[in-house]
Amino acid sequence: MISVSRKDLELIALQEIRSFPGGELVIAVEIECGEGYPNDMNWRLDVTAADNADIDRIEYAARTTTARLKRRYVFRRH
């Protein structure tokens, strides 16, 4: 696994989500963390999209991207 900063992982996630059909309407991505997990794997993506975005497509893209990123990256909290 590759260690990346939180900000870099958010940018990677944004690029990946925007590559999905309908994902171009995503405005921002933030990582939301669970507390008390030393391996930094208890996180999810919080996605902000334009008003006219297809929410079902965006949710699918976010879930799929989260799974992919968790297999490839670990983020540094500090």
MODELLER restraints for C-alpha pairs under 7 A, 6 or more apart:
rsr = mdl.restraints
at = mdl.atoms
rsr.add(forms.Gaussian(group=physical.xy_distance, feature=features.Distance(at['CA:1:A'], at['CA:72:A']), mean=5.25, stdev=0.5))
rsr.add(forms.Gaussian(group=physical.xy_distance, feature=features.Distance(at['CA:1:A'], at['CA:73:A']), mean=5.16, stdev=0.5))
rsr.add(forms.Gaussian(group=physical.xy_distance, feature=features.Distance(at['CA:1:A'], at['CA:74:A']), mean=6.43, stdev=0.5))
rsr.add(forms.Gaussian(group=physical.xy_distance, feature=features.Distance(at['CA:2:A'], at['CA:72:A']), mean=6.35, stdev=0.5))
rsr.add(forms.Gaussian(group=physical.xy_distance, feature=features.Distance(at['CA:2:A'], at['CA:73:A']), mean=4.75, stdev=0.5))
rsr.add(forms.Gaussian(group=physical.xy_distance, feature=features.Distance(at['CA:2:A'], at['CA:74:A']), mean=6.06, stdev=0.5))
rsr.add(forms.Gaussian(group=physical.xy_distance, feature=features.Distance(at['CA:3:A'], at['CA:73:A']), mean=5.81, stdev=0.5))
rsr.add(forms.Gaussian(group=physical.xy_distance, feature=features.Distance(at['CA:3:A'], at['CA:74:A']), mean=4.86, stdev=0.5))
rsr.add(forms.Gaussian(group=physical.xy_distance, feature=features.Distance(at['CA:3:A'], at['CA:75:A']), mean=5.45, stdev=0.5))
rsr.add(forms.Gaussian(group=physical.xy_distance, feature=features.Distance(at['CA:3:A'], at['CA:76:A']), mean=6.59, stdev=0.5))
rsr.add(forms.Gaussian(group=physical.xy_distance, feature=features.Distance(at['CA:4:A'], at['CA:73:A']), mean=6.80, stdev=0.5))
rsr.add(forms.Gaussian(group=physical.xy_distance, feature=features.Distance(at['CA:4:A'], at['CA:74:A']), mean=6.33, stdev=0.5))
rsr.add(forms.Gaussian(group=physical.xy_distance, feature=features.Distance(at['CA:4:A'], at['CA:75:A']), mean=4.80, stdev=0.5))
rsr.add(forms.Gaussian(group=physical.xy_distance, feature=features.Distance(at['CA:4:A'], at['CA:76:A']), mean=6.01, stdev=0.5))
rsr.add(forms.Gaussian(group=physical.xy_distance, feature=features.Distance(at['CA:5:A'], at['CA:75:A']), mean=5.31, stdev=0.5))
rsr.add(forms.Gaussian(group=physical.xy_distance, feature=features.Distance(at['CA:5:A'], at['CA:76:A']), mean=5.06, stdev=0.5))
rsr.add(forms.Gaussian(group=physical.xy_distance, feature=features.Distance(at['CA:6:A'], at['CA:75:A']), mean=5.51, stdev=0.5))
rsr.add(forms.Gaussian(group=physical.xy_distance, feature=features.Distance(at['CA:6:A'], at['CA:76:A']), mean=6.15, stdev=0.5))
rsr.add(forms.Gaussian(group=physical.xy_distance, feature=features.Distance(at['CA:6:A'], at['CA:77:A']), mean=6.42, stdev=0.5))
rsr.add(forms.Gaussian(group=physical.xy_distance, feature=features.Distance(at['CA:9:A'], at['CA:75:A']), mean=6.90, stdev=0.5))
rsr.add(forms.Gaussian(group=physical.xy_distance, feature=features.Distance(at['CA:10:A'], at['CA:29:A']), mean=5.83, stdev=0.5))
rsr.add(forms.Gaussian(group=physical.xy_distance, feature=features.Distance(at['CA:10:A'], at['CA:30:A']), mean=5.80, stdev=0.5))
rsr.add(forms.Gaussian(group=physical.xy_distance, feature=features.Distance(at['CA:10:A'], at['CA:31:A']), mean=6.51, stdev=0.5))
rsr.add(forms.Gaussian(group=physical.xy_distance, feature=features.Distance(at['CA:13:A'], at['CA:29:A']), mean=6.97, stdev=0.5))
rsr.add(forms.Gaussian(group=physical.xy_distance, feature=features.Distance(at['CA:13:A'], at['CA:65:A']), mean=6.58, stdev=0.5))
rsr.add(forms.Gaussian(group=physical.xy_distance, feature=features.Distance(at['CA:14:A'], at['CA:28:A']), mean=6.67, stdev=0.5))
rsr.add(forms.Gaussian(group=physical.xy_distance, feature=features.Distance(at['CA:14:A'], at['CA:29:A']), mean=5.73, stdev=0.5))
rsr.add(forms.Gaussian(group=physical.xy_distance, feature=features.Distance(at['CA:16:A'], at['CA:65:A']), mean=6.66, stdev=0.5))
rsr.add(forms.Gaussian(group=physical.xy_distance, feature=features.Distance(at['CA:17:A'], at['CA:23:A']), mean=5.46, stdev=0.5))
rsr.add(forms.Gaussian(group=physical.xy_distance, feature=features.Distance(at['CA:17:A'], at['CA:61:A']), mean=5.51, stdev=0.5))
rsr.add(forms.Gaussian(group=physical.xy_distance, feature=features.Distance(at['CA:17:A'], at['CA:62:A']), mean=6.37, stdev=0.5))
rsr.add(forms.Gaussian(group=physical.xy_distance, feature=features.Distance(at['CA:17:A'], at['CA:65:A']), mean=6.54, stdev=0.5))
rsr.add(forms.Gaussian(group=physical.xy_distance, feature=features.Distance(at['CA:18:A'], at['CA:24:A']), mean=4.56, stdev=0.5))
rsr.add(forms.Gaussian(group=physical.xy_distance, feature=features.Distance(at['CA:18:A'], at['CA:26:A']), mean=6.51, stdev=0.5))
rsr.add(forms.Gaussian(group=physical.xy_distance, feature=features.Distance(at['CA:20:A'], at['CA:61:A']), mean=6.37, stdev=0.5))
rsr.add(forms.Gaussian(group=physical.xy_distance, feature=features.Distance(at['CA:22:A'], at['CA:53:A']), mean=6.86, stdev=0.5))
rsr.add(forms.Gaussian(group=physical.xy_distance, feature=features.Distance(at['CA:22:A'], at['CA:54:A']), mean=6.61, stdev=0.5))
rsr.add(forms.Gaussian(group=physical.xy_distance, feature=features.Distance(at['CA:22:A'], at['CA:57:A']), mean=6.43, stdev=0.5))
rsr.add(forms.Gaussian(group=physical.xy_distance, feature=features.Distance(at['CA:22:A'], at['CA:58:A']), mean=6.96, stdev=0.5))
rsr.add(forms.Gaussian(group=physical.xy_distance, feature=features.Distance(at['CA:23:A'], at['CA:58:A']), mean=6.08, stdev=0.5))
rsr.add(forms.Gaussian(group=physical.xy_distance, feature=features.Distance(at['CA:25:A'], at['CA:49:A']), mean=5.61, stdev=0.5))
rsr.add(forms.Gaussian(group=physical.xy_distance, feature=features.Distance(at['CA:25:A'], at['CA:50:A']), mean=5.49, stdev=0.5))
rsr.add(forms.Gaussian(group=physical.xy_distance, feature=features.Distance(at['CA:25:A'], at['CA:53:A']), mean=5.84, stdev=0.5))
rsr.add(forms.Gaussian(group=physical.xy_distance, feature=features.Distance(at['CA:26:A'], at['CA:48:A']), mean=5.94, stdev=0.5))
rsr.add(forms.Gaussian(group=physical.xy_distance, feature=features.Distance(at['CA:26:A'], at['CA:49:A']), mean=4.08, stdev=0.5))
rsr.add(forms.Gaussian(group=physical.xy_distance, feature=features.Distance(at['CA:26:A'], at['CA:50:A']), mean=6.32, stdev=0.5))
rsr.add(forms.Gaussian(group=physical.xy_distance, feature=features.Distance(at['CA:27:A'], at['CA:48:A']), mean=5.51, stdev=0.5))
rsr.add(forms.Gaussian(group=physical.xy_distance, feature=features.Distance(at['CA:27:A'], at['CA:49:A']), mean=5.02, stdev=0.5))
rsr.add(forms.Gaussian(group=physical.xy_distance, feature=features.Distance(at['CA:27:A'], at['CA:50:A']), mean=6.58, stdev=0.5))
rsr.add(forms.Gaussian(group=physical.xy_distance, feature=features.Distance(at['CA:28:A'], at['CA:47:A']), mean=5.95, stdev=0.5))
rsr.add(forms.Gaussian(group=physical.xy_distance, feature=features.Distance(at['CA:28:A'], at['CA:48:A']), mean=5.15, stdev=0.5))
rsr.add(forms.Gaussian(group=physical.xy_distance, feature=features.Distance(at['CA:28:A'], at['CA:49:A']), mean=6.99, stdev=0.5))
rsr.add(forms.Gaussian(group=physical.xy_distance, feature=features.Distance(at['CA:29:A'], at['CA:45:A']), mean=6.44, stdev=0.5))
rsr.add(forms.Gaussian(group=physical.xy_distance, feature=features.Distance(at['CA:29:A'], at['CA:46:A']), mean=5.68, stdev=0.5))
rsr.add(forms.Gaussian(group=physical.xy_distance, feature=features.Distance(at['CA:29:A'], at['CA:47:A']), mean=4.63, stdev=0.5))
rsr.add(forms.Gaussian(group=physical.xy_distance, feature=features.Distance(at['CA:29:A'], at['CA:48:A']), mean=6.34, stdev=0.5))
rsr.add(forms.Gaussian(group=physical.xy_distance, feature=features.Distance(at['CA:30:A'], at['CA:45:A']), mean=5.75, stdev=0.5))
rsr.add(forms.Gaussian(group=physical.xy_distance, feature=features.Distance(at['CA:30:A'], at['CA:46:A']), mean=5.09, stdev=0.5))
rsr.add(forms.Gaussian(group=physical.xy_distance, feature=features.Distance(at['CA:30:A'], at['CA:47:A']), mean=6.54, stdev=0.5))
rsr.add(forms.Gaussian(group=physical.xy_distance, feature=features.Distance(at['CA:31:A'], at['CA:43:A']), mean=6.50, stdev=0.5))
rsr.add(forms.Gaussian(group=physical.xy_distance, feature=features.Distance(at['CA:31:A'], at['CA:44:A']), mean=5.81, stdev=0.5))
rsr.add(forms.Gaussian(group=physical.xy_distance, feature=features.Distance(at['CA:31:A'], at['CA:45:A']), mean=4.82, stdev=0.5))
rsr.add(forms.Gaussian(group=physical.xy_distance, feature=features.Distance(at['CA:31:A'], at['CA:46:A']), mean=6.04, stdev=0.5))
rsr.add(forms.Gaussian(group=physical.xy_distance, feature=features.Distance(at['CA:32:A'], at['CA:43:A']), mean=5.47, stdev=0.5))
rsr.add(forms.Gaussian(group=physical.xy_distance, feature=features.Distance(at['CA:32:A'], at['CA:44:A']), mean=5.35, stdev=0.5))
rsr.add(forms.Gaussian(group=physical.xy_distance, feature=features.Distance(at['CA:32:A'], at['CA:45:A']), mean=6.04, stdev=0.5))
rsr.add(forms.Gaussian(group=physical.xy_distance, feature=features.Distance(at['CA:32:A'], at['CA:46:A']), mean=6.37, stdev=0.5))
rsr.add(forms.Gaussian(group=physical.xy_distance, feature=features.Distance(at['CA:33:A'], at['CA:42:A']), mean=6.07, stdev=0.5))
rsr.add(forms.Gaussian(group=physical.xy_distance, feature=features.Distance(at['CA:33:A'], at['CA:43:A']), mean=4.30, stdev=0.5))
rsr.add(forms.Gaussian(group=physical.xy_distance, feature=features.Distance(at['CA:33:A'], at['CA:44:A']), mean=6.61, stdev=0.5))
rsr.add(forms.Gaussian(group=physical.xy_distance, feature=features.Distance(at['CA:34:A'], at['CA:42:A']), mean=5.25, stdev=0.5))
rsr.add(forms.Gaussian(group=physical.xy_distance, feature=features.Distance(at['CA:34:A'], at['CA:43:A']), mean=5.80, stdev=0.5))
rsr.add(forms.Gaussian(group=physical.xy_distance, feature=features.Distance(at['CA:40:A'], at['CA:74:A']), mean=6.71, stdev=0.5))
rsr.add(forms.Gaussian(group=physical.xy_distance, feature=features.Distance(at['CA:40:A'], at['CA:75:A']), mean=6.74, stdev=0.5))
rsr.add(forms.Gaussian(group=physical.xy_distance, feature=features.Distance(at['CA:41:A'], at['CA:70:A']), mean=6.97, stdev=0.5))
rsr.add(forms.Gaussian(group=physical.xy_distance, feature=features.Distance(at['CA:44:A'], at['CA:66:A']), mean=6.59, stdev=0.5))
rsr.add(forms.Gaussian(group=physical.xy_distance, feature=features.Distance(at['CA:45:A'], at['CA:62:A']), mean=6.55, stdev=0.5))
rsr.add(forms.Gaussian(group=physical.xy_distance, feature=features.Distance(at['CA:45:A'], at['CA:66:A']), mean=6.66, stdev=0.5))
